[in-house]
Each structure stands twice: as structure tokens, then as C-alpha cells.
Amino acid sequence: MFTKIAPRYDLVNSILTLGGDKRLRREAVRLLRLEAGSKVLDLAAGTAEIASALAAEYRFPISYCAVDLNEQMLEVAEPKLKRLGREHPRSEWNLLCGSAETLTFDSSTFDAVVMCFALDDMDDPAAALAETARVLRAGGRFLLIELALPDSEMLRTVLKYRLLLIRGIAGLFGLDPVAHMTREVEMDRGAEYTIVRCENAGLTLESQARYHGGMVRAYVFRK
């Protein structure tokens, strides 16, 4: 599904959010409060848009590694990271094809881990969270960004009609991942459910924020 849309993935996200997706990522990565030299792991990184947000938000050197199972998404990410390497040569920008559920890194390797719109796409979300906690150093932060339903009942109703419209348009153009994303929003089980899942992996909630009228939640957990 993601293979088919990989070349257009960034464009579709920008169109659907009227460009708000880039602003959202910048605001969200700010919550990590990184320091110079921080090592950041981006799980299920897709086209590595988080890397661009990190580069825009943090002007000091960092080490970034994007991990994703989909080679086509990583092919889209590769020239992006090469560009960031030229613009920010003191930082490291790496790609790795692999699964978030079986990471090859040593324990306590990273200062921060990011997972954006991906947890419920995993075959085993609990394993991915356990691996996240394992590779985080003590005191490290985990930024989890997830689609969600708004708290307001009126906004929920408006959103559901909007999602039906988006799904219809996506069906006409064969954009299966877009239709998939609308279903993920509708299946939102609430913040408490997400928090408990992460706590079961040994992570502690530090803060949370909502964006796009409540359609997106960002959580920061500490190990």
C-alpha cells in the first residue's frame, strides 16, 4: 500500500493538511528538548519528514537515523537526507531498512525516539514499544504522534463527514493509504489507551499536546 504512494506521499500529506503537516512536525519535535550531540531514532520513518523538522528546529549537530521496512519510502527519503547532509554537515543523517519490532541497535543507544502515525500499522505494537524503551537511554524521550478524534462532539461530527469525503476522493484516485488513514482516525480509542500501552513498555508520560483541531495527538514519554 505505501509502496504505491511513496513518490507522492509528501505531496498528498501537504495537500490534505494545507501545508500544516510540516508545521505540526516542527512543533512536535520541539517537545523533545534535544541537546547538542543528541542521537535520534525515527521509527517507521517513511520519507523521513521528521528529519527536515529536526533540522529546521535544532541548529546544533545531532545524529539522526531513520528506520523503515518499506524500501520505496526510504528511496524517497534518501535524497532528502543527502540534502540535509550538505546543509548541516556537522550532523549525521542515516537510513536503515528494518523493523521497529526487532531493532538491531544496542540497548540504551538513543537520547530520543520518534514514531509518527505508525504504531497501529505495526504487526505487533507492543513489541515496537518494548524495543523503543530498550534502545532509549535512561532519561531519554519518546515522541509518539498519532491521529485522533477531537474531544468536541460537534467537531467529531464535522470530522466524520470530512473523512467520508476524503475517503471518497482517495478511492477515485487509488490513494489507498489516504483511505487507510481516515479509518485510523475513526478507530481512535483515546489518549488513556495510548498512555497505558506506553506505560506497559516502561515509559512514563511527560507531556501531551493536540494539533489540527484535535485530529492529531503528540505524546512525550520518558524512560
N, C-alpha and C positions, 0 to 999 in steps of 0.2 A: 504493500500500500504506500509506504513512504518512499520506496524506490521510484515509483511512478511520478510522484510530485516533487521529488528532490530539487530539480532545476528551478522550479517555480515556488518553492516553499517560502522563501523570504518575501517574495513579492505578494503572495496570497495573504500572508500574515499582515503585511503593511496595508494592503487594501481593506481587509476585514476590520482592522483597528484604526483606520485612517492615520496610520503612522504612529499610533500610540504604543505599539509593542516595543519600539526602541526606547522610548521614554520610560516605560514600565521597567524594563530590564536595568536601565541605569539607576533608577530609584531603588530597585530591589537590591542590587549588588552593593549599594551604599550601606545597607544594613549589616554587611559582613565586617565593616570597620577594619579592613586589611591594613597591615603594616608593610614597610619596605621588605622585600625578600620573601613575602608570603608565597607558599605553594598552594595552588588552587586546582582542584579536580572538578571537571564538568562532566557529570554522568548523563548518559543518553543525550549527548551534546547536540546531535543533529548537525545543523550547518554552523555551529559554534558562534551563534549570535551573542552569547554571553561574553565571549572573548572581546568583542567590539565594545560592549558595555563596560567591561573591566578596564579596557584601555582608555576609554573616554573619562572614566570616573577616577582612576588612580594613576597619577603621573609618575610614580616611582616604580622601580623594577619589581616585577613579580615573576613567578614561574607558573605557567598555565598548561594543563593537559586536558584535552577533550577526548572522551571515550564514547564510542557508539558502535552498535552492531551493524548498522547499515552503511556499507561502503560507498554507496552513491551519495548519501548525505555528507560523508566525510570528504568526498571528492569536491563537493561544493564548498566545504569549509576550508580546504587546503589553500586555495589562492588567497582567501581572506586572512589566514594566519601568516602566509608569506608577506602580505602587505603590512600586517601589524609588526612583523619582524623587522621590516625596513623602517617603519615609522617609530618603533620602540625597540631599538636594537639591544638595549640593556636587559630587556625581559626575555623569557623563554616561552615559545609558543609551539606546543607539541600536539600531535594527533595519534590516537591509538584505536584500532578496531578491536572491540571486546565487549563483554557483557558486564553490566553493573552488578549482576548476581554472583559473579565469580571473578573478582578482581585479582590481578597478578601482583599488585603492589604490596610491599611490606606493611605491617601494622604501624599505626601512628606516623604515617608519612606526610600527611597534608594538614595545612593550617585551616583550610576551608574546602568544603564540598558543596557543589551546586547541582540541583536537579530541577529542570524546568519542564512542566507539562508532560511528565513521562512516567510517574510512579505507577499509575493504573494501566499503563501499556506493558508493564513487566509481566512475565510469566509467573514470577514469584516475588511480589513486592516486599514481603518480609525478609527474604534473603538479600535483596538490594539494600534495604535499610540496615541490616546487620553488617553488610560489607562496608557501607558508608561509615558506620560507627567504628568499625575495626581500623579503617585506614586513616581516620581522623586522629590527630594528636590530642592529648588531654587539654581541655580548654578550647579546642578548635570549634568552628562554627559550621553548621549545615544550613544552607538556604534552600528551602523547598518552595517552589512556585507552582500553584495548582489552579485549574479552572474551578469555578464555583457558581452557585446560585446566589443572588442578592438576598439580604435579610428582609427587605421590604416586600410585602406581598404584592403590592402594586407593580414594583419593578420586576418581580418574578413573572407576573403575568405578561408584562410587556416583553420581557426577555424570551419567554417561551414562544411567542408569536414571531419574534425576530429570528429565533433559532430555526423555526419551521421554514421561514423564508430563505435563510442561508442554506439550509439543507436542500431545499428545492433547487436553488441556483447551482449548488455544488453538484447535484445529481445531473443537471443538464450538461455540465462541462466535465463530468467524470472526475470530479475532485473528491474522491473517497475519503482522504484524510480529513478534509474540512467537515464532511458529514459526520465522521467519527468524532471529531472534537465537539460538535454540537451535542452528541449523545453523552459524552463525558460530562459536560456541564449539567445536563438533566439528571445524571446519576449521582450528583454531589450528595455525600452523606454527612456533610457538616464539618466544621472545624474540630469539634471534640473528637470525632472519629479519627481524623488525621493525626491529631496530637497524641492520642493513645497509641496509635501504630508506631509512632516515632519513639515514644517513651518506652514501649516494649523492646525497642532495639538498644536502649541505654542512653537515649538522648533527652535533654531537658529543654523545654520551651523557654526561650529568652524574650522573644517579641513576635508580633504578627501585624500585618498591615493588609489593607484591601485596596484594590485598584479597579478602574473601569466600572464604576458604579457597583462594586461588589462582585463582579464577574471573575475576578482573579484574587486569590489569597496568596500572600507570601509569609512564610514562617521562618524564623531563625531559631535553631536549636543549638545547644552547647553540649559538648561531650564532657 
